[in-house]
């Protein structure tokens, strides 16, 4: 059995088409088909269900595919360990992320690539269910997702931050000048929210329901970018996670107002498959996460987003209204400014 045969099988399972799999492996279709037939002969089991076209894998083929992913992952791990011994990591880190956490991914990938310039990062947007499946099948090294997701199985979790929810609304909205708002109040606005199939939306629906509110958005979208596109019109309001501020900020003529609860929402973090040894590249990203405080960076962004509203409504909204336990410290003044305020 050759590793190349296993690579062909993995490509065929991914592409679900002999010609596309052959193209992906840079071989002719007859060569790929012959290699898989040889693999079937060596293992003594049928792997591919054949008809006029590719019809999927047999039960034996599914088991062989799982082992193929595992064997190829072990091969890659060996190469990565040897690259460390030679003086630097190489290879491709396969990172998956749920759409609502994707906005914070660059807080990790940028410093990671700066420290490991020979490593490439392949970042994919995936559902929570797909993340679990692909971690289990060795198709991902590490993922960024909700840590309390019930679909996660046999993973190790590293928390990064807790979602904090904000009303994003036009400056002339009846709620824009409030110190904080309740979910039931938000339900009465003209809303654009994520689609119900998104876990973030399902979490928010639970908070709406807890206050006896049924929310019916005028617009629903399955991407954060699609949501922000509508915010630019100045007509709609939305509920956002503070992590989205890192990529999109606060659109012009809009205000952010903290939701009364929860003070800290669901945890978001990194997960890897619970196996030893840990993939070398995944371990390196975890080390980056320990050096970079994603929580602090996002909280600073939140404070900055809330600060301009003080000029708009000095008594209505302050950055420390969202986190009462936080101490609000007056920024240091330059000498000239200090003299002017004190009259000296």
N, C-alpha and C positions, 0 to 999 in steps of 0.2 A: 504494500500500500504506500502510495506517495502522497506527500502533503499537497501536491498540485491537484491530485484527484479530489481531495477534500475541498480545496478552494473552488474547483469547478462545481461541486455539489452545492456549496454555500451560495455561489453566484446564481445557480439555476433556481434554488429555492427563493432567492430574493427577487429575481427578475421574472420568474414564472414563464419563461420563454427561452427555448434553446438558442435561438439566434441572438437575442439580446444578451444572454449569459455569455455566449462565445465572444461577442464584441467587448463585454466588460472585462473578459480575461485575455483579450488580445490573441485569440486563437480562432481557427475555423470551426464552424459548427460540427462537421464530421469529427474533428479531433476531440472536441468536448464530449460529444455523444459516445465516442469510442472509449474515452477515459472513464466515463461513468459506468458503461457496460463492463469494463474491466474491473471496476470497484465492486460491482454486483457479483461478478464471478469470484473474486477473491474472498468476499465475505459470505458467499453462498446464499444470499437473500435478494429478492427484488427490491429495488430502492425507488424507482420511478414508475408511476402509473402512466403507461403510454397509450396514446390513441393517435388521432390525426394531428394532435397538438399536445403540448404538455398539460397533463390533467392532475398534477399534484404528486405527492410522495405517498408511498405505502406506509403502513404503521411501522414496518421495519426501517423504512427510509427516514421517517421522522426521528427515530431513535439514533440512527447513524448521523443525521444532521446535527443533533444535539452534541454528540461526541465530536463531530467535525469542528463545531464552534469551540468546544473545550480544548481540543488538541491544538487548533490554530491560535487560541488565546494563550496557551502555555508556550507555544513557540515564540509568540510576540513578547511574552514576559521574559523569556530567556534572552532575546535580543536586547530588551530594555535594560536588563541587569548587566549584561556585558557592556552596553554603551556607557552605563554609569562607571564601570570599572575602567573604561577607556578615557573617562574624564568629562562626560557630558551626556545628558539624556537625549535620545533621538526617538523618532516614531510619531505616531498620531494618537492623540488623546481623543477618545470618542465620548463626547459629553451630550447628554440629553437634558432637555429642560421643558417644563410645562410652560405654556404661553405667558401666563401671568408672572412668572419668575424670570422670563427671558430678559426683561429690562435690566435686571441686576447682574446678569452673567458677566458682563465686561468688567465688573469690579474685581472678578477673579481671573478671567482669562488674560486680561492685559498684563497684570504683574506676573502671572505665570509665564507668559511668552517672553517677557523681559528677562526673567531669570533663566529660562530654558529656550534660548533662541533657535535651537535645532529641532524643537518639537512643534508639530502642527496640531491645531485643534479643529476637530470636526464637530460642529455644534448643530444639533437637530432639535426642532420643536416637536414634542410628543405628548400624548395624553398620559395620565398617571398609569393607566392599565398597560399601555405600550412600554412605558419605562420599566415596569416590573417584569414584563415578558422578556424584554431585550437584555435586561441585566441578568436574568436567569439563564438565557441562552447564549451568554458571553458576547452579545452583539454591542453592548455598551460597557464602558469602563466605569462610568460614574454618572450621576444624574442630579439635577436641581429640581426639587419638587416639595409638595406639602409633606411634612414628616408624619402627620397623623392620618394619612390616607389609608383607608382600610384595605386597599388592594395591595399594599406593600407587603411582601413576604420575604423572610430570610435576608434582611438587609441590615447594614450598619448605618446609623444615622449621625450626622454632624449638624447641629443647629447653626443657622446663620442670622436669622432675624425673625421677628414676629410681624405679621401684616398689621398695619394701622390704617383705619378707613377714614376717608375724607369725602365730604360733599364738594364736588366741583360744579360751580354754578355761575351764571352771569352776574356781573357786579350789581345789576339792578334787580336781581332776584329778591323776593321778600325774605329769604333766609340768609342772604349774603352778609348782612351786618351782625348776625347773631354770634354770640360767644361760642356756642356749640349747638348741634341740632340732634333731634331724635330721628330714628328710622321712620317712625310713623309720619313725621313732618315731611320727610324727603319723598315718601310715597305719593304725595299729592302734587309733585312737580312734573313737568314735561321731561321725561327721562329717556336717556340712551344708556343701556346696560349691556353687559356681555350676555351671550346666549345661555339658556338653561343647561345645555350639555357641558358647560364649563364649570369646573368645581368651584372656582371663585364665586360665580353667580349663585350656585347652590348654597354656599356658605352665607352669602348676603341674604338670600331668601329666608334662611333660618332666623336671621336677626330681624328682618321685617316681620315675620310671623310671630316672633316673641313679643312684639308690641301690638299684635292684633292687626297688622296692616297687610293688605294684599297689593302687590305692586304689579302694574301692567305697563311696561315701558312702551313708548311709541316706536322705538328703534332698538333692535337687538343685533349684535354682531359677535363673531367668534374670534376677533382679534382686538388687542388693545389699540393698535394703530387705527383700526376702523372706528373705534369709539372716539378717539381723539380727533379724527377727521371731522366728525359731526360737532365736536365741541367748538371748533373754530368758527362755526356760524354764529355763535353767541345766542342761540335759541334754546339749546338743550342743557340739561343738568345731568350729572352722573355721580356714581359713587366709585371712587378709585382707591387703590392701594397706594400707600406712600412710596412704595418701591418704584412705581411708574414715573415718579417725578424725576428719577435719574435720567431717563431717556427723553421724556416729553415735557417736563416742567409744568408750569401753569400758563395756559394760553392767555394772550392779551385780553383784557376786559373780563377776565374770569376771576373768581375768588375761590379759595379752599376753606372749608369750615369743618372742624373735627366732629365726628359722630360721638355721641355721648358714651356709647359702649360698643365693643369691649375696649378697655384701655390697651390691651395687647391681644391681637387676633391669633389665628393659627400660625404655627411655626413653619418656616420654610428653611430648607437646608439641603445638604448633600447626602446622597445615599450611594452605597456601593454594595455589591453582593457579599453576603456573609461567607467568605471562603478565605483560605490561607494558601499561599501568601497573598497579600493584597496586590493588585496590579500596580506596577511601579509608577506608571504615569498618574493613576488615580491617587496614589499615596502622595505624589508630588503636589497635586492640586489641593489635597487636604492640608498639606503643610503651608501652601500659599494662603488658604482660608484662615489658618491660625494666625498668620501675620497681619492679614488685612481684616480689620473690624468692619464687616459689611453693615452690621447693626448701627454702629456709630456714624458711618458715612450717610446712611439713609436717614437717620434721625437728624443729622445736620441739614440735610436737604429739606426735611419737613420744617425745621425751624426757619430756614430761609424762605420757604414758600409762604409761611404764615406771617412773617415779619412785615411785608408790604401792606397787609390789611390793617396794621395798627395806624398807619397814616390815613387810611380810608375811614376807619371807625375806632378811634383810640380806646374807647371803653368797652367795645363790644367783643374784641377778640385778641388774645395774646398767645404767643407760642407756648407759654407754660400752662395754658388752659387745657391742653390735651393731656399733659402728664403732670398732675398736681404735685407729684413727689419731686419733680425736677426743681432745682434752685435756679432762679433767674438772676443772672449777674449782670450789672451794668458794664458795658464794654469800656475798656480803658480809653481815656481821652488824651489826645495830644496836648502838649503843654499850652499851646495857644488857645485851644478850645476850652481847657480847664480854667484859664485865666479869665476868659470872656464870661463863663457862667458864674464864676465866683465874684466877678467885679474887680479882680486884682490885675 
